[in-house]
């Protein structure tokens, strides 16, 4: 796919910048955007001139997460099998393909980075956040689900903070994210794009093969600790939660009630 509508794809020397481009919808990740993101990361992987990938969001926010209104209009009556297949491919596998990309990846985050977007940003190797950035996974309150589809939280936040964030749905601001090691750098909003690009260009000066090996070794540390098995186990649990009576009640309330429930923990 190279006729992108909901993202932009820029080649800046050795850096590829992929930008979620639905600012009027706070870059909500509809199905087309997810497909385009997956295709764009695959294109960057194949491109020998690309050494580092930046994932950004146009406008005031990185992304508000999955497009809830589209999901409810298209998949509110999905069967268990249909929902499992959709979420396994579009959410779980797409996310892990970002995590497994052989080239370094940097999430450039401003404003909201919520739910599905919080998940996608944490699949990147580094997160550069503006001072106004905030992160949240409110789906326990808004969807009666234990967390988004990929349970990165205890790895990025530590176990106790992961429980705090998921149980309450509260926001983590950029500084708190930096203090626990999830965020790599915090910069002024006006400098976010320039500083992220400068970081990417500096990383790109290193040997591509050495970078590939370093990333592979570091990711294997998590895999040897059971990372991938834990993610797979959680995905199955997430699917079970969709069938609960609490989830059904929230579904009947419509998209707006789910969004409001998620904001209650802010």
N, C-alpha and C positions, 0 to 999 in steps of 0.2 A: 504494500500500500504506500503510495507516495503522493496522493492527492489529499493532503490533510485538510480537514475542516475545523476540528476542535483542538488542534495543537499547532504549534509552529516548530520547525526544525531548522536550526542555523548551524552552519559550519564556520567556526571562528578559529582559523589556523588549526592547531591540533585538538581543539575543543569542540564538541557538539553540545549545543544548548537546545533542549527540548522543553517547550513552554506550553503548559495547559492554557488554553485560550478560549475560555467562556467567562470572561470577567463579569458579564451581566448576570450570571448565575453563580457567582463566587467560585467559578471553576468547578462546579459540581461535575463529578465524573460519570457521565452517561455512558451507555454501552459503546457508542462510537468513539468517545474519547479513550476508553480503556483499550479498544482494539487498535487505535492509532498510536497510543503510547507503547503498546506491545510491539507493533510494527517498527516504530521509530527506534526503540532500544535494539531491536534485532538488526536494523540497518546500521546503527552505530557500531555494533559488534562486528559486522562484516567489513566495515570501512577501515582499511589499514592506516589511513591518514588520521583517524580519530584515536586519541590516546586517553581522553578523559571526557565524561559525560556529565552535564549539569541538568538537573530537573528543576524547572521553575514554574511559576504561575503568574499570568498576566493580571494587572490591576492591583486591587487592594489586598487580595488574599491569595495564599498559595492554593488552597482548595478547601471547600466545605465537605468534601468526602463524596461518597456515592450519591448519585442523583436519586433521592428517595421517591420523588414524585414520578419519575419515569419508571422506576422499579415497581411501584405499586400499580401503575396503570398497565404495565406489561405482564407482571408476574404475581399479582396478588392471589390469583387462583392456581398457581403452579402446583403440580404434584410434588411429592417428596423427591421423586427421581429427577424431575425437571429442575427443581431448585438446586439439588445437589450437583448436577452436571454443570449448570450455569455458574454457580459460585466456585466450584472446583477449578474451572478453566479461567474465568474472567477475574476472579479475586485471588484465589490461592496460587495457581500456577503462574499467572501473570506476575504476581508479586515476587515469587521465588525466582523467576527469570531475571528480574532486576537484581536481586541479591546475588545470583550466580553469574552475572555479567563478568567477563574476564577483565574488563577495564574499570578503573576507579570511577565511582559515581558520587556526585555531590547534590544534595537537595538544597535548593536556595529558597528559604521559607520566610514569608512575611504574612502578617495578619493571621487568619484562621488556617489551622492545619488539623482537621478534625476527622475522626473515625477512619473511613477508608483512605483518606489522604494522609493521616497520621501513620497508618500502616505502610503506605507506599513510601513516604519519606524515610521511614526507618529501614526500608530495604536498601537504601543507599548507604554507601560507606561512610560518608560524612554529612553533617547537617550544618549549614551556615544560616543563622537566623538573624532577622532584624530585631531591634529592641522591642518592637510592638508585636512580635510573633507569639502565638499561643497554640498549645497542643491539647487535644482532648479525645477521649474515646467514651462517649456517653451512651453506648448502645445497650448497656445493661438496663438503663432507665428507659430509653426510647424504643428498644426492640425486644426487651426481655431476653437478650442474648448475653452470654458471659463475657464476650469481647468481640472485636472484629474477627475476620476469618483467619488471620495469621497472628498467633499469640507471641508477638515479639516482646511484649511488655516486661516480663521479668529479666530479659537479657539486656534491654535498653535502660531500664529504670531501677532494677533491683527488685527483689520480691515484695518488700513492704510497701514501697512507693507504688508498685504495680497494683497491689491490692487497694491501696488508698484511691488511686486514680480510677480504677474500674468500679469499685464499690460505690463511689460518690459521683462519678462522671465529671469531676471538677477539671478545671484547666490547669495546665502547667505553663508558666510563662517562660520566655527564652532564658532568663537568668537561672531559674530553677533547673531547667533542662541542662544548662551548662554545668551547674553545680553537681549533678549526678552523672555527668559524662555522656548523656544522650546527644546533646548539642555540642558541636565542635568549636564553634566561634559565634559570638554575638557582636553585631556591628550596627551602626546607625542605619536607619532605613534608607537614607539617601545614598549610602555607600554600599548597599547590599549587592547590587549587580556587579559593580566594579571590583569589590573585594572578593566575591565568589569567583569571578573570572580570573583574577590575579592568582588566587589559590590554585585553580584548575591549571592555569598555564605553568605555574611553578611545578606542580606534580608532573605535568606532561614533559618536563625536561628530563625526567628520569628514564632509564631503560624500560621500554614497554614490556619486555619479557620479564625483567625483574619485578615490575609492578604486578604483572599477572601472577607470578609465583608467590609474591608476598601476600596478595589477596587470597590466593588459594590456600596457603598455609594458615592464615588467620581464620578463614571461614571453616577450615577443617578442625580447628580447636573447638568451635561450637558443635560441629557434627560429631566429634568424638565424645562430647558431653551429652549427646542425645538430642541435639537441637531439632533436627529434621523429624525425628520420630515424635517429639513432643508437639511440634507444629501440626503434624498429621493427626495425632490423637485429638488435639483441640479442634481441628476443623470438623471432625466427626461429632464432637460434643456441640459445637456451634449449630450443626444441622439439626441435632436433636432438639435444641432450644426453640427452633422455629415451630415445632409441633406442640409447644406447651399452650396451656389455656391462657396464660398471661400474654404470650405473643399474639394469640388470636384476638384477645380483647383490644390490644394496641392496634392491631391491623384494622379492626372494625372502626376504630376512631379516625382513621385516615392519616394522610401524610402530615398534615399540620399538627395533629395531636402528638405524633411521634417526634417531630422537630421540637415542639414545646417541651415535651418530657425530657429530651436530651439537654435542653438549655437550663433546666431546673437545677442542675448540679454546678453550674458555672459560678 
